[in-house]
Amino acid sequence: MNNDLLKYIVNKLDEMQTEKAKRLKNVEPNMITKSEFFSAVDKDIRAIMNELFHEKRIKVHKTIHADIHDYIELVKNAEYELVKEE
């Protein structure tokens, strides 16, 4: 399994659970729902994709169908090759 992804998931769960515990002081257990988690992860993914788009590191090619069917193209350059090797 991708170690960075594993770290991200564990940190995100811990962050969300800690935040919920602070917000709802007297509620036990302070677990989060899968829906809350997936929504937060989706928000992070969209923010990163938006950043990549604005940095011109990806291109989005529109289709005549819904936005979910648009094509994403990684723009390869020297910086991409350095990130890929890490």
SEZA-622037 format. One record per residue: residue number from 0; residue in one letter; z negated, y negated, x of N, C-alpha, C, CB in turn. Coordinates in nm, 3 decimals, decimal comma, always signed. Glycine has a CB too. Layout:
+-----+------+---------+---------+---------+---------+---------+---------+---------+---------+---------+---------+---------+---------+
! pos ! code !     n_Z !     n_Y !     n_X !    ca_Z !    ca_Y !    ca_X !     c_Z !     c_Y !     c_X !    cb_Z !    cb_Y !    cb_X !
+-----+------+---------+---------+---------+---------+---------+---------+---------+---------+---------+---------+---------+---------+
! NUM !    A !       Z !       Y !       X !       Z !       Y !       X !       Z !       Y !       X !       Z !       Y !       X !
...
+-----+------+---------+---------+---------+---------+---------+---------+---------+---------+---------+---------+---------+---------+
END
This chain:
+-----+------+---------+---------+---------+---------+---------+---------+---------+---------+---------+---------+---------+---------+
! pos ! code !     n_Z !     n_Y !     n_X !    ca_Z !    ca_Y !    ca_X !     c_Z !     c_Y !     c_X !    cb_Z !    cb_Y !    cb_X !
+-----+------+---------+---------+---------+---------+---------+---------+---------+---------+---------+---------+---------+---------+
!   0 !    M !  +0,000 !  +0,119 !  +0,085 !  +0,000 !  +0,000 !  +0,000 !  +0,000 !  -0,124 !  +0,089 !  -0,123 !  +0,000 !  -0,096 !
!   1 !    N !  +0,063 !  -0,228 !  +0,043 !  +0,071 !  -0,353 !  +0,116 !  -0,070 !  -0,414 !  +0,128 !  +0,168 !  -0,451 !  +0,046 !
!   2 !    N !  -0,118 !  -0,427 !  +0,250 !  -0,253 !  -0,475 !  +0,275 !  -0,275 !  -0,618 !  +0,223 !  -0,283 !  -0,469 !  +0,423 !
!   3 !    D !  -0,175 !  -0,705 !  +0,239 !  -0,187 !  -0,843 !  +0,192 !  -0,200 !  -0,848 !  +0,040 !  -0,066 !  -0,927 !  +0,238 !
!   4 !    L !  -0,125 !  -0,764 !  -0,027 !  -0,131 !  -0,759 !  -0,173 !  -0,267 !  -0,707 !  -0,219 !  -0,019 !  -0,670 !  -0,229 !
!   5 !    L !  -0,317 !  -0,607 !  -0,150 !  -0,449 !  -0,553 !  -0,182 !  -0,557 !  -0,660 !  -0,166 !  -0,480 !  -0,432 !  -0,092 !
!   6 !    K !  -0,551 !  -0,735 !  -0,055 !  -0,646 !  -0,844 !  -0,032 !  -0,635 !  -0,950 !  -0,140 !  -0,623 !  -0,907 !  +0,106 !
!   7 !    Y !  -0,512 !  -0,985 !  -0,177 !  -0,490 !  -1,086 !  -0,281 !  -0,555 !  -1,042 !  -0,412 !  -0,340 !  -1,111 !  -0,302 !
!   8 !    I !  -0,532 !  -0,917 !  -0,453 !  -0,585 !  -0,866 !  -0,580 !  -0,738 !  -0,867 !  -0,580 !  -0,533 !  -0,724 !  -0,608 !
!   9 !    V !  -0,797 !  -0,817 !  -0,472 !  -0,944 !  -0,813 !  -0,463 !  -1,001 !  -0,954 !  -0,466 !  -0,988 !  -0,740 !  -0,335 !
!  10 !    N !  -0,941 !  -1,045 !  -0,388 !  -0,989 !  -1,183 !  -0,385 !  -0,972 !  -1,252 !  -0,519 !  -0,916 !  -1,262 !  -0,277 !
!  11 !    K !  -0,860 !  -1,227 !  -0,587 !  -0,835 !  -1,289 !  -0,717 !  -0,937 !  -1,240 !  -0,820 !  -0,691 !  -1,259 !  -0,765 !
!  12 !    L !  -0,963 !  -1,110 !  -0,822 !  -1,062 !  -1,055 !  -0,914 !  -1,200 !  -1,113 !  -0,887 !  -1,067 !  -0,902 !  -0,902 !
!  13 !    D !  -1,237 !  -1,120 !  -0,759 !  -1,367 !  -1,176 !  -0,722 !  -1,378 !  -1,323 !  -0,762 !  -1,391 !  -1,160 !  -0,572 !
!  14 !    E !  -1,273 !  -1,398 !  -0,734 !  -1,270 !  -1,541 !  -0,768 !  -1,284 !  -1,563 !  -0,919 !  -1,139 !  -1,604 !  -0,719 !
!  15 !    M !  -1,208 !  -1,486 !  -0,997 !  -1,211 !  -1,503 !  -1,142 !  -1,346 !  -1,459 !  -1,200 !  -1,098 !  -1,422 !  -1,207 !
!  16 !    Q !  -1,400 !  -1,351 !  -1,150 !  -1,528 !  -1,302 !  -1,201 !  -1,641 !  -1,398 !  -1,164 !  -1,557 !  -1,161 !  -1,145 !
!  17 !    T !  -1,638 !  -1,452 !  -1,044 !  -1,738 !  -1,550 !  -1,001 !  -1,729 !  -1,676 !  -1,086 !  -1,720 !  -1,586 !  -0,851 !
!  18 !    E !  -1,608 !  -1,722 !  -1,110 !  -1,588 !  -1,842 !  -1,192 !  -1,639 !  -1,820 !  -1,334 !  -1,439 !  -1,881 !  -1,196 !
!  19 !    K !  -1,613 !  -1,703 !  -1,389 !  -1,658 !  -1,673 !  -1,524 !  -1,811 !  -1,664 !  -1,530 !  -1,595 !  -1,542 !  -1,573 !
!  20 !    A !  -1,870 !  -1,609 !  -1,427 !  -2,017 !  -1,599 !  -1,422 !  -2,080 !  -1,737 !  -1,419 !  -2,062 !  -1,518 !  -1,299 !
!  21 !    K !  -2,020 !  -1,830 !  -1,345 !  -2,072 !  -1,967 !  -1,339 !  -2,054 !  -2,039 !  -1,472 !  -2,001 !  -2,046 !  -1,227 !
!  22 !    R !  -1,939 !  -2,016 !  -1,535 !  -1,908 !  -2,083 !  -1,661 !  -1,992 !  -2,031 !  -1,777 !  -1,761 !  -2,066 !  -1,694 !
!  23 !    L !  -2,013 !  -1,900 !  -1,780 !  -2,090 !  -1,837 !  -1,888 !  -2,221 !  -1,785 !  -1,830 !  -2,009 !  -1,722 !  -1,956 !
!  24 !    K !  -2,309 !  -1,872 !  -1,796 !  -2,430 !  -1,841 !  -1,719 !  -2,511 !  -1,721 !  -1,769 !  -2,518 !  -1,959 !  -1,718 !
!  25 !    N !  -2,528 !  -1,707 !  -1,898 !  -2,617 !  -1,603 !  -1,949 !  -2,544 !  -1,483 !  -2,008 !  -2,708 !  -1,661 !  -2,052 !
!  26 !    V !  -2,418 !  -1,469 !  -1,980 !  -2,341 !  -1,358 !  -2,037 !  -2,330 !  -1,246 !  -1,934 !  -2,200 !  -1,405 !  -2,082 !
!  27 !    E !  -2,369 !  -1,129 !  -1,973 !  -2,356 !  -1,010 !  -1,889 !  -2,282 !  -0,904 !  -1,967 !  -2,495 !  -0,957 !  -1,841 !
!  28 !    P !  -2,196 !  -0,827 !  -1,914 !  -2,141 !  -0,843 !  -1,779 !  -2,037 !  -0,956 !  -1,777 !  -2,078 !  -0,711 !  -1,731 !
!  29 !    N !  -2,009 !  -1,007 !  -1,661 !  -1,916 !  -1,119 !  -1,647 !  -1,776 !  -1,070 !  -1,608 !  -1,969 !  -1,219 !  -1,544 !
!  30 !    M !  -1,734 !  -0,963 !  -1,670 !  -1,602 !  -0,906 !  -1,640 !  -1,492 !  -0,991 !  -1,703 !  -1,593 !  -0,761 !  -1,691 !
!  31 !    I !  -1,371 !  -0,973 !  -1,649 !  -1,254 !  -1,040 !  -1,705 !  -1,166 !  -0,934 !  -1,769 !  -1,176 !  -1,122 !  -1,596 !
!  32 !    T !  -1,082 !  -0,978 !  -1,862 !  -0,991 !  -0,883 !  -1,927 !  -0,866 !  -0,866 !  -1,841 !  -0,953 !  -0,931 !  -2,069 !
!  33 !    K !  -0,795 !  -0,756 !  -1,863 !  -0,668 !  -0,735 !  -1,793 !  -0,571 !  -0,847 !  -1,827 !  -0,608 !  -0,597 !  -1,829 !
!  34 !    S !  -0,574 !  -0,891 !  -1,951 !  -0,486 !  -0,998 !  -1,994 !  -0,513 !  -1,127 !  -1,915 !  -0,503 !  -1,024 !  -2,144 !
!  35 !    E !  -0,640 !  -1,161 !  -1,897 !  -0,676 !  -1,279 !  -1,818 !  -0,628 !  -1,264 !  -1,673 !  -0,828 !  -1,301 !  -1,821 !
!  36 !    F !  -0,647 !  -1,145 !  -1,618 !  -0,607 !  -1,121 !  -1,479 !  -0,456 !  -1,131 !  -1,462 !  -0,655 !  -0,984 !  -1,434 !
!  37 !    F !  -0,382 !  -1,061 !  -1,548 !  -0,236 !  -1,063 !  -1,535 !  -0,179 !  -1,202 !  -1,560 !  -0,173 !  -0,963 !  -1,631 !
!  38 !    S !  -0,240 !  -1,276 !  -1,648 !  -0,197 !  -1,413 !  -1,675 !  -0,218 !  -1,501 !  -1,550 !  -0,274 !  -1,471 !  -1,795 !
!  39 !    A !  -0,332 !  -1,484 !  -1,484 !  -0,361 !  -1,561 !  -1,362 !  -0,265 !  -1,523 !  -1,249 !  -0,506 !  -1,539 !  -1,318 !
!  40 !    V !  -0,237 !  -1,395 !  -1,235 !  -0,144 !  -1,349 !  -1,131 !  -0,004 !  -1,403 !  -1,160 !  -0,142 !  -1,193 !  -1,124 !
!  41 !    D !  +0,037 !  -1,398 !  -1,287 !  +0,168 !  -1,451 !  -1,325 !  +0,178 !  -1,599 !  -1,292 !  +0,194 !  -1,428 !  -1,476 !
!  42 !    K !  +0,071 !  -1,673 !  -1,316 !  +0,068 !  -1,816 !  -1,285 !  +0,086 !  -1,839 !  -1,134 !  -0,064 !  -1,880 !  -1,334 !
!  43 !    D !  +0,019 !  -1,757 !  -1,052 !  +0,033 !  -1,768 !  -0,907 !  +0,175 !  -1,734 !  -0,863 !  -0,067 !  -1,674 !  -0,836 !
!  44 !    I !  +0,232 !  -1,630 !  -0,921 !  +0,369 !  -1,590 !  -0,887 !  +0,466 !  -1,701 !  -0,920 !  +0,408 !  -1,461 !  -0,961 !
!  45 !    R !  +0,453 !  -1,759 !  -1,038 !  +0,543 !  -1,868 !  -1,078 !  +0,528 !  -1,989 !  -0,987 !  +0,515 !  -1,909 !  -1,223 !
!  46 !    A !  +0,406 !  -2,020 !  -0,944 !  +0,384 !  -2,133 !  -0,853 !  +0,452 !  -2,108 !  -0,718 !  +0,234 !  -2,158 !  -0,833 !
!  47 !    I !  +0,440 !  -1,987 !  -0,667 !  +0,502 !  -1,953 !  -0,539 !  +0,654 !  -1,955 !  -0,550 !  +0,454 !  -1,815 !  -0,490 !
!  48 !    M !  +0,707 !  -1,897 !  -0,658 !  +0,852 !  -1,898 !  -0,677 !  +0,905 !  -2,041 !  -0,691 !  +0,889 !  -1,815 !  -0,802 !
!  49 !    N !  +0,831 !  -2,125 !  -0,761 !  +0,871 !  -2,264 !  -0,777 !  +0,871 !  -2,335 !  -0,641 !  +0,776 !  -2,336 !  -0,875 !
!  50 !    E !  +0,769 !  -2,307 !  -0,561 !  +0,763 !  -2,365 !  -0,427 !  +0,881 !  -2,319 !  -0,341 !  +0,630 !  -2,327 !  -0,359 !
!  51 !    L !  +0,912 !  -2,190 !  -0,345 !  +1,027 !  -2,137 !  -0,270 !  +1,157 !  -2,202 !  -0,316 !  +1,036 !  -1,985 !  -0,287 !
!  52 !    F !  +1,171 !  -2,224 !  -0,445 !  +1,291 !  -2,287 !  -0,500 !  +1,304 !  -2,431 !  -0,449 !  +1,288 !  -2,284 !  -0,653 !
!  53 !    H !  +1,195 !  -2,506 !  -0,455 !  +1,200 !  -2,646 !  -0,413 !  +1,217 !  -2,661 !  -0,261 !  +1,073 !  -2,718 !  -0,457 !
!  54 !    E !  +1,176 !  -2,559 !  -0,186 !  +1,197 !  -2,559 !  -0,041 !  +1,336 !  -2,506 !  -0,007 !  +1,090 !  -2,473 !  +0,029 !
!  55 !    K !  +1,414 !  -2,471 !  -0,109 !  +1,549 !  -2,417 !  -0,094 !  +1,552 !  -2,286 !  -0,015 !  +1,638 !  -2,519 !  -0,026 !
!  56 !    R !  +1,443 !  -2,207 !  -0,032 !  +1,437 !  -2,075 !  +0,032 !  +1,489 !  -1,966 !  -0,060 !  +1,294 !  -2,043 !  +0,076 !
!  57 !    I !  +1,500 !  -1,998 !  -0,189 !  +1,565 !  -1,908 !  -0,285 !  +1,661 !  -1,992 !  -0,370 !  +1,460 !  -1,833 !  -0,376 !
!  58 !    K !  +1,759 !  -1,924 !  -0,425 !  +1,850 !  -1,985 !  -0,521 !  +1,839 !  -1,907 !  -0,651 !  +1,998 !  -1,985 !  -0,467 !
!  59 !    V !  +1,852 !  -1,978 !  -0,762 !  +1,850 !  -1,913 !  -0,893 !  +1,988 !  -1,931 !  -0,954 !  +1,738 !  -1,973 !  -0,986 !
!  60 !    H !  +2,049 !  -1,821 !  -0,992 !  +2,182 !  -1,822 !  -1,052 !  +2,167 !  -1,793 !  -1,201 !  +2,277 !  -1,718 !  -0,983 !
!  61 !    K !  +2,204 !  -1,888 !  -1,282 !  +2,189 !  -1,877 !  -1,427 !  +2,286 !  -1,774 !  -1,485 !  +2,210 !  -2,013 !  -1,493 !
!  62 !    T !  +2,244 !  -1,712 !  -1,593 !  +2,331 !  -1,622 !  -1,669 !  +2,343 !  -1,678 !  -1,810 !  +2,275 !  -1,476 !  -1,671 !
!  63 !    I !  +2,429 !  -1,618 !  -1,888 !  +2,443 !  -1,664 !  -2,027 !  +2,334 !  -1,605 !  -2,115 !  +2,581 !  -1,626 !  -2,082 !
!  64 !    H !  +2,255 !  -1,515 !  -2,059 !  +2,147 !  -1,451 !  -2,132 !  +2,019 !  -1,531 !  -2,117 !  +2,127 !  -1,306 !  -2,084 !
!  65 !    A !  +1,910 !  -1,476 !  -2,154 !  +1,780 !  -1,542 !  -2,142 !  +1,745 !  -1,565 !  -1,994 !  +1,670 !  -1,457 !  -2,210 !
!  66 !    D !  +1,653 !  -1,660 !  -1,970 !  +1,613 !  -1,694 !  -1,832 !  +1,564 !  -1,574 !  -1,753 !  +1,505 !  -1,799 !  -1,835 !
!  67 !    I !  +1,506 !  -1,478 !  -1,819 !  +1,452 !  -1,360 !  -1,749 !  +1,563 !  -1,280 !  -1,681 !  +1,376 !  -1,271 !  -1,848 !
!  68 !    H !  +1,687 !  -1,300 !  -1,724 !  +1,800 !  -1,228 !  -1,667 !  +1,871 !  -1,306 !  -1,557 !  +1,899 !  -1,193 !  -1,775 !
!  69 !    D !  +1,821 !  -1,425 !  -1,522 !  +1,880 !  -1,502 !  -1,413 !  +1,863 !  -1,424 !  -1,283 !  +1,814 !  -1,643 !  -1,402 !
!  70 !    Y !  +1,956 !  -1,448 !  -1,192 !  +1,951 !  -1,381 !  -1,062 !  +1,882 !  -1,470 !  -0,960 !  +2,094 !  -1,345 !  -1,014 !
!  71 !    I !  +1,803 !  -1,407 !  -0,872 !  +1,736 !  -1,480 !  -0,765 !  +1,794 !  -1,431 !  -0,633 !  +1,579 !  -1,460 !  -0,770 !
!  72 !    E !  +1,831 !  -1,527 !  -0,548 !  +1,889 !  -1,494 !  -0,419 !  +1,802 !  -1,552 !  -0,309 !  +2,035 !  -1,547 !  -0,407 !
!  73 !    L !  +1,762 !  -1,469 !  -0,214 !  +1,686 !  -1,515 !  -0,099 !  +1,783 !  -1,581 !  -0,002 !  +1,608 !  -1,399 !  -0,031 !
!  74 !    V !  +1,754 !  -1,703 !  +0,038 !  +1,838 !  -1,774 !  +0,135 !  +1,789 !  -1,734 !  +0,273 !  +1,833 !  -1,931 !  +0,114 !
!  75 !    K !  +1,872 !  -1,663 !  +0,346 !  +1,832 !  -1,612 !  +0,477 !  +1,862 !  -1,716 !  +0,584 !  +1,904 !  -1,479 !  +0,509 !
!  76 !    N !  +1,763 !  -1,739 !  +0,668 !  +1,779 !  -1,830 !  +0,781 !  +1,685 !  -1,784 !  +0,891 !  +1,752 !  -1,979 !  +0,740 !
!  77 !    A !  +1,676 !  -1,860 !  +0,999 !  +1,591 !  -1,821 !  +1,112 !  +1,445 !  -1,810 !  +1,071 !  +1,606 !  -1,922 !  +1,227 !
!  78 !    E !  +1,397 !  -1,901 !  +0,987 !  +1,258 !  -1,899 !  +0,942 !  +1,229 !  -1,771 !  +0,863 !  +1,226 !  -2,023 !  +0,857 !
!  79 !    Y !  +1,324 !  -1,731 !  +0,778 !  +1,309 !  -1,608 !  +0,701 !  +1,293 !  -1,489 !  +0,794 !  +1,431 !  -1,587 !  +0,607 !
!  80 !    E !  +1,372 !  -1,483 !  +0,898 !  +1,365 !  -1,370 !  +0,991 !  +1,229 !  -1,364 !  +1,061 !  +1,477 !  -1,381 !  +1,096 !
!  81 !    L !  +1,170 !  -1,480 !  +1,092 !  +1,037 !  -1,481 !  +1,154 !  +0,931 !  -1,430 !  +1,056 !  +1,002 !  -1,625 !  +1,202 !
!  82 !    V !  +0,937 !  -1,471 !  +0,932 !  +0,841 !  -1,428 !  +0,831 !  +0,856 !  -1,279 !  +0,804 !  +0,858 !  -1,509 !  +0,700 !
!  83 !    K !  +0,979 !  -1,232 !  +0,800 !  +1,007 !  -1,092 !  +0,773 !  +0,948 !  -1,002 !  +0,881 !  +1,159 !  -1,070 !  +0,762 !
!  84 !    E !  +0,950 !  -1,045 !  +1,007 !  +0,900 !  -0,964 !  +1,117 !  +0,749 !  -0,953 !  +1,118 !  +0,946 !  -1,021 !  +1,246 !
!  85 !    E !  +0,677 !  -1,052 !  +1,064 !  +0,530 !  -1,052 !  +1,066 !  +0,475 !  -0,946 !  +0,982 !  +0,475 !  -1,182 !  +1,023 !
+-----+------+---------+---------+---------+---------+---------+---------+---------+---------+---------+---------+---------+---------+
END
